[in-house]
Amino acid sequence: MTSHLTRRPEKALTAQAVKNAAAPGKYFDGHGLYLRVDANGSRFWVQRITIRGKRCELGLGAPSLVSLAEARAKALENRKLARAGGDPLQAKREAQAVLTFEEAARKVHALHKPTWKNEKHAAQFMATLEAYAFPKLGRLKVQDVTTSDVLAVLMPIWTTIPETARRVRQRIGTVIKWAIAQGWRQDNPAENISRALPKVSKAQEHRKALPYADVAGCIEAVNGSGAGLATKLALEFLVLNAARSGEVREARWSEIDLTAQVWEIPADRMKMKRPHRVPLSPRAVAILKQAKALDDGSGLVFPGTKKGRPLSDMTLSKLVKELGFAADVHGFRTSFRTWAQERTSYPREVAEAALAHLTGDAVERAYARSDVFEKRRNMMGAWAAYLAEKRDNVVRIC
């Protein structure tokens, strides 16, 4: 192979010379850079360089993709790095090893999965990214994701499904933070777009709730529907105890003391990760006694159609909506809270305790450690009696 230009002065080549170079050989420039032309017509930029005492050659790409100016700049950068004791070869390997956004997201998911509170949360992390982020960001190198890329993901859903959009943004940010920790980038575009997103009214994010006067009618409609017994009992039990859907659907017989009329939910099933005692009204106890007939040996109070699996959240919410009630299952907690506020004289802390909410500041909570259990028993009994009275009225009117 012919070697062109033996003196090899810096910047010996010109853009036109590179374009015209056709004969097989090596066309030298400076800083060890040369254009290699093979007998088959292939053309490559190559740099001869000494890295930590070892002479080697680095490929810098084809002239059709890398201009003379770009090749020179890269060659100079490599030479400076090598003279400072660095390793351009290692830097190149690391750059090539940077993952796509989807690859990085799956890596982050695998790293965090053991620390998340339940499998549902872990599944939701990937499901939202697969549905909304991967179509636009998935194939991009994680260091190349820009603010405009993240906006393209969020804008179509920011005002229509704000809660989901907020979680997608948070999860994109989690992936980018991991990339920052790897040294692949320095900024987080998911955190730099607040002013570019339209404001979403807080009211849009509230769960839909029935007026408390309509709750009994909803229970009556559910019990008169063609839904399965487990679904009917679970929904009424949820309403009577102002409980969250997951707390009821995953309730186990080991948590229930029918004699003492207490349901003790362990901390790992509570949103705030604190154990919660629920006083059971006579009607709630009656529901549990009916549920005994559903026992499939799994330990679940309200088992789903598949053995060992609880009812799905969709089962409850879909039933309520199909019966014509514009309410979310979680909204029955709001119905109860409004009833307690408007129709009773129970103190605020008693009603909030029934919802497993904290009240007061840290100092107040340090001294007031009671869960006002007996007062809550009276209140939940009154709530059950109110619902029964309203249901009796519904029956008489029909």
N, C-alpha and C positions, 0 to 999 in steps of 0.2 A: 504494500500500500504506500503510495507516494506521500511524503510529508511536504506540504507547501509552506514556504516562509521559514527558513532556518533560524533567523534572528529573533523571530517571535516578539516584536515590540508590542507594547500595550495598545489596544484598539487598532490592530493591524487590518481587521476586516471592515467592510462597509456593508450596508444593507443590500446594495446591488451585487456585491461580490458573493454574498451568501446566496442570493437568488440565482446567480449564474453558476455557482459551483456544482458541477455535474460529474467531473472525473473522480473516480474512486481515490480516496486519500484523506489526509487530515489537514484541515485549514485552521491554523492557529490564530488566536487573537491575543489575549492577555490574561494574567492571573490564572494560568493553566487552562484556560478555556480554548476549546477547538471544536470545529464542525467536522464530524466524521461522515464521510460519504462512502457507502458500501458498494460493492460491485453490482448488487441487485437494485441499486438506486435509492436504498433507504438512507435517510439523513438524520443525524442525531447530534445534539449538543452534548459534549463530554467535558468534564473538568478533571485535570490531573491535580492532585492535592495531597499534602502530607498531613495526616491526622495522628497526633500523638506518636510521632516518629515513624509511622507506617505510611508508605506511599500507596495511594489507591486512586481509582477513577470513579467519578460520580456522573450518572446520567441526569441531564437537565431537561430532557424532552426534545421533541422534534421542532425544527424551525417553522413548520406550518402552524404550530400552536404557541411556540415561544419565540418571540422576536429577538433580534440581536441585542437590543437594549435590555430586554428582560433577562436574557442569558448572562449578560455582563453584570447586571445588578445582583443576580443570584450568586454568580461566581465570586464577586467581591464580598458579599455577605458570608459565604462559606469560608473564604480565606480568613476574614477577620475572626470568625468564630473559632476556626482551627488554631489560629495564632494565640487566641486567648485561652486555649486549653480545652475548648469545647469539641463536640463531635457532630459535624454536619450529617453524617450517616445516620446516627441515632436520632437526630432531630427529624430527618426525613422519614425514618421508620415510624416515629411517633405520630407525625402528621398523617401518614397513611393509615395509621391505626385508629384515628378518631372515628367514632361511630356515627351512624345516621341518628336522627332524632328518635326514630322508632326503636332502633337497637339500644340506644341509651335509655329510653323509657322502660324497655323490658328488663334491662339490667337493674335500673333503680327499683322497679317493682319487685324483682327477686331479692334485692338487698333489704327492702323495707318490709316485705311480707311477714317475716317472723315477728315483727314488732307491732303490727296492726292488731286492733282489738278483736276483729272477727274476720272470717272469710268473705263475708258480704262486702266489707269495706275494701278488702284487697281486690275483689272481683270488679267493684265499681271503678276503682282507679284505672284499670286497663280498659274497661268497657267504654268509659267516657272518652278516653284518648283515642281508642279505635274508631269510635263513631264520629268524633268531631276534629281531632287534631291530626291523626295519621294521614287522612286523605290530602291534606295540604302541607304538612310538615314532615311526614314519615320518611321520605327519601332524602331530605336535606341533611347535610352534615350538621351535627348539633352545634358546631361553632359558627355555622352560616345562617342560622335562624335569626331573623330580624324582627324589629317591632312591627313592621308592616305585615310580616308573615303571621304573627300572633293575632294581629287585628283582623286579618282575613279569616281566621278561625272563629273569633269571638263575635264580630259584628252581626252575623246572621242570627245569632241566638241570644245576644245580650239583653234584649228587651222582651223577647218572646218566652224564653225559659231562663230567667235571670239566675236562679239558684244553680241550675246545671252549668250555665256559663261561668259563674263564679268559681265553681269547682274545677272546671276545665282549665281556667286561668291559673288557679292554684297548683294544679297538677303539672301543667306545662312548666311553671316556675320551679317546682321541685326537681324536675329533670334538668333544667338549666343550671340550678344551683349545684347539682352533682357534677355537671360538666365544668363549671367554674372551679370546683374543688380539684378536678383532674388537671387543671391548668390549660384547658382547651379554649377558654374564653374568659373575659373579665366582666362583662355586663350581663344583666338579666332582663331581656326585653319584655317578659311578662310583668315586670314590676314598674316599667317605665311608660305605661300607656293609659294611666288613669284619666288624664285630661282628654285623651282622644276618644274615650268611651262615653256614650250618653248616660246621663244620670237616670237611675231606675228608682221609681217611687218605692218606698218601703212597703206600702200597702199592697204592691203587686206580689210581694214575697210571702204575705201572710197566708196561712192555711185557711181554706174556706170552712166556716163553721155554721151550724144551724142555730137559730134562736133557741134558747133553752126550752121554750114552750113547745117547740116542734120535735124535740128529741124523742119523747114518748111515742109519738106517732110514727117516727122512723123505726123504732124498735118493733112496734106493732106490725109495720109493713114487712120488716125483715122476717119476723116469726111466721107471717102468713105467706111468705114466698116459697119457692121450690128449692131454696138453698139447702145444703146439707146441714145436719144437726150440729156438727162441730162449728160450722160457720155462724149459725144463728146464736149458739151459746157463747162463742168467743166474742162476738160483737156486743152482745148485751153485757157480758162480763167486763169488757173494756169500758163501756159507757158507765156502768155502775161504779167502777173504781177509778175513773178518770186516768186510766193508764195509757201508756204508749203501746202502739201496735206490737212491736217486737217483744215487749215485756209479757203481753198476753199470749201471743202466738207461740212463744217458746217456753211458756210456763210449764213447770214440772210438778208432779205430785209430791216430790220430796220437799217442795217449798211450801206446801199447804198443810195447815193444822186445822182440820175441821172442828175439832173439839174446842180449841181456843178461838176459832174463827179468825185466823190470822194467815196472811200470805206473806212470806218473807222472801223477798227477791234479793239474790246475792249481788255483790258489788260488780262482778264482771258482766252482769246483764243490764246494768243501769247506765244511762247516758253519762252521769256525773261520777261513775265508778265509786259510788257509796251504797252500802246495803240499804234497802228500803222496806219498812214494815207497812203492810196494808191491812187495815181493819175491815173484815168482811161483814157486810150487811146480811140479814136473813135471806134476802133474795139472791145475793151472790153465793151464799152457801147452798141454796137450793139448786142453782145452776151447776155448781160443782158436783152435787150429788147426781144430777142428770148426766153430767159428763163422764161419770164412772162407767157408763155403758159403752163409751167409746174407747176404753182402755185397750190398746193393742200391744201392750207389753213394752213399749218404748219409753214409758215414763212421762210422755207428753200429755198434758191435760186436754189439749185440743189438737189431736193429730191430724195431719193432712191426708190426702188420698193415698200417698205413698208411705208405706210403713216406715216409721222412724224419722219421718220428715214433718215439720210443722206446717200449718196452713201458710200460704203465701200472703204477703201484704196486699198483692193485687186482688186476691180473692175477696177480701173485705171491702176494699175501696171500690172495686168494680160493682159489687152487689149494691152498695149504697147509691151509687150514681145510676145504675140501671133501674132502680126503683123510683127514680125521679127526684132524689134529694141532692141539691147542689152543695155537697159538703165533703171534705176530706176526713178520713178516719181520725187523724190527729186533731181535727177541729172539735171533736167531742170534748176534749180537755178544756177548750175555750168556752164551750157551752156550759160546762160545769162551773168554771171559774166565774163566768158572768152571773149565773144563778146564785152562787154563794155571795157575790158582791151585792146583787140587787134584791134578793129575796130572803137573806138571812142576816143575822147580827154576829156571825162568827168572825173573829179577828182575822186580819189579813194573813198573819203568819200561820194560822191554822189551815186556811185554804191553800196557801203556797206550799205548806208541808205535804198536803195531800197530793200535790203535783210533783213532789220530790224536788222542789225549788229551794234554794238558799235565800234567806232574808237577812237584812241588816249587814253591817260591815264586819270585818274580821274580828274586831274587838268584841262586838256584841255577840257574835257567834261563839266566841271562846267561853263566854259565861252562860249563854242560853243554849244548853246542850240537849234539852228535851226535844223529842219529836212530837210532842203534844198528842200522843197516840189516843188517849181516851177521848179527848175533845174531837179528834178526827173521826173516831168511831161514831160519835153522836151525829156529826155532820154528814158522814156518808150514809148513815141510816136515814137521815132527813132527806137526802138526795134520792135515795131509793124509794122512799115513801112518796115523794113528789112525783117521780116518774110513774109509779103505780097508780096514783090518783089521776094523773093525766091520761093514762092508758084506759082506766075505767071509764073516763068521760068519752074517750074515743069509741069504745065499744057501745056505750049507751046511744051515742049519736047515730052510729051505723044501724 
